[in-house]
Amino acid sequence: MPLGVSYPSEEHRQAAEAIVDFFTTGPDVVADAVLQVGSCARGKASVDSCLDMLVLVRPEVLASERRRLESEWSRFHQGEAIFRQLERVGKYANAEVEFSDGCFIPGSHDYTSGADEFELEVGNYVACAVPLWQGSGYFESLRRHWLPYYDEKLARKRQVMVHGYCLNNLAHIEPYARRGLHFQCFARFYHAFQEFLQALFIARRTYPIAYDKWVREEVEGILGLPELYRQLPPLFEITSFESDEIVDKARRLEALLDEYVPADGRASA
């Protein structure tokens, strides 16, 4: 297997091989690449992990072939014994196949949506993806385009945007707390926390993996900020939910935003 890929069970490995064979043999092959993505691509999977695969197909081809590919994959997944064997390995072990045309466009981000998935898609589907098979140079062309990071002008624009949305969510928490809307306070706080992580990665021109898991790996390992990570778990340690604790947490997160994520420009550390 390519360097970086690690499977937690023989069933994960056999299922991955079956998927590669299915999409790369026969007269109707349209895939440009079959990629290992997710925790298996980073050597972090457990027996309970899904086997996440991505089939990369050029935009003009996927536009007409997506329905056929999804239908054929569904039938193959239902009929092959290896996928039933994989499901018995771990509680959530399953084979998941997605199709992508490699066109990554900044997503829809508004005042109540939380972080969008633009950087996550590039991070997982390009930066951290491992090709198991390539039928053309399309995946390598994507890597040349998106790595080490996307356009500086767009990065600055998105950093300012995400920073503003994070502050907006934090600003709503104290008024909601005064009205006793503590579940809404928590929702706003969690969105702000994800936007904080998004802005943190943009400021350092580094692609993230997720905003809701692998946080320690990302902050300590990828960004090299162990002193910041130590301050993040306590933000969610609330002893009395219907109190002003969430207001204090919001103020602390805003202070971390000011310290680690400049409103404009690249972070210095």
Secondary structure, DSSP 8 states (H G I E B T S, - for coil): --TT---SSHHHHHHHHHHHHHHHSSTT---SEEEE-STTTTT---TTS-EEEEEE--HHHHHHHHHHHHHHHHHHHHH-HHHHHHHHHSTT--EEEEEE-S--------TTT---SHHHHHIIIIIS-EEEEESSSHHHHHHHHHSS-S-HHHHHHHHHHHHHHHHHHHHHHHHHHHTT-HHHHHHHHHHHHHHHHHHHHHHTT---S-SSSSHHIIIIIIS--HHHHTTSGGGG--S-SSSSHHHHHHHHHHHHHHHHS-SSS----
